[in-house]
């Protein structure tokens, strides 16, 4: 039984009672629901703040081509929402690198 609990906690990012910090790699990716050839990753932090990270044609990302995976892009457009679903930082943040997004996640965690 204890081994099952450890496996579940590990999948959830909990080890030795500590939760691993969330990063760009924690985003859950899917095809963008509106823009053909675009992708969207979402992440909700423990405090309820939500990140929406998108990339693809017409978005503030690089390259501005169609893609199927975050591996197809170097820079991303980021929107950050508070617990009430309102924009934080006033607007989207364009052309953010993976490192920039990691910093934003840590700032808002």
C-alpha positions in Angstrom: 0.0 0.0 0.0 2.8 2.5 0.9 4.4 1.8 -2.5 1.2 2.8 -4.3 1.1 6.0 -2.3 4.7 6.8 -3.1 4.1 6.2 -6.8 1.0 8.5 -6.8 2.9 11.2 -4.9 5.8 11.0 -7.3 3.5 11.4 -10.3 2.1 14.5 -8.6 5.6 15.9 -8.0 5.8 15.3 -4.3 8.9 13.7 -2.9 9.9 13.6 0.8 7.0 15.8 1.6 8.1 18.6 -0.7 6.4 19.6 -4.0 8.7 20.1 -6.9 8.6 23.6 -8.3 6.5 24.1 -11.4 8.3 25.0 -14.6 7.8 25.3 -18.3 7.9 21.5 -18.4 4.8 21.4 -16.2 2.6 23.0 -18.8 0.0 20.7 -20.3 -0.1 21.2 -24.1 -2.8 20.7 -26.7 -3.8 22.1 -30.1 -5.1 25.7 -29.9 -8.9 25.5 -30.1 -9.2 28.5 -32.5 -6.0 29.1 -34.4 -5.0 26.4 -36.9 -1.5 25.3 -36.5 -1.1 26.9 -33.0 -0.6 25.2 -29.7 -1.6 26.1 -26.1 -0.1 25.1 -22.8 -1.9 25.6 -19.5 -0.7 25.5 -15.9 -2.5 26.4 -12.7 -0.3 27.2 -9.7 -1.1 26.1 -6.2 -2.3 29.6 -5.4 -4.8 29.6 -8.2 -2.9 31.7 -10.7 -3.2 30.3 -14.2 -0.7 30.5 -17.1 -1.8 30.2 -20.7 1.1 29.9 -23.1 0.5 29.9 -26.8 2.6 29.8 -30.0 1.8 29.7 -33.7 0.7 31.8 -36.6 -0.6 35.4 -35.7 0.7 35.0 -32.1 3.6 36.8 -30.4 5.8 33.7 -30.7 8.8 32.6 -32.8 8.8 31.2 -35.3 5.4 32.5 -36.4 4.7 29.3 -38.3 2.4 26.3 -37.7 3.6 23.8 -35.1 2.4 20.7 -33.3 4.6 20.8 -30.2 6.4 23.3 -28.0 9.6 21.9 -29.4 8.6 23.6 -32.7 9.0 27.1 -31.1 11.7 29.2 -29.4 9.5 32.0 -28.0 6.0 32.0 -26.7 3.1 34.4 -25.9 2.1 34.3 -22.2 -1.1 35.3 -20.5 -1.3 35.2 -16.7 -4.7 35.2 -14.9 -5.5 35.7 -11.2 -7.8 33.5 -9.2 -10.8 35.5 -10.5 -9.8 34.9 -14.1 -8.7 38.5 -14.7 -5.5 39.4 -16.6 -2.5 40.0 -14.5 0.3 42.3 -15.8 -2.3 44.2 -17.9 -1.8 42.3 -21.2 -0.1 39.3 -22.8 3.6 39.0 -22.7 5.1 38.3 -26.2 8.2 36.5 -27.3 9.0 34.9 -23.9 11.7 32.2 -23.8 11.4 29.0 -21.8 13.7 30.6 -19.2 11.5 33.8 -19.1 8.5 31.6 -18.5 10.2 29.7 -15.7 11.0 33.1 -14.1 7.4 34.2 -14.4 6.1 31.0 -12.9 8.5 31.4 -9.9 7.6 35.1 -9.4 3.9 34.2 -9.3 4.1 30.9 -7.3 
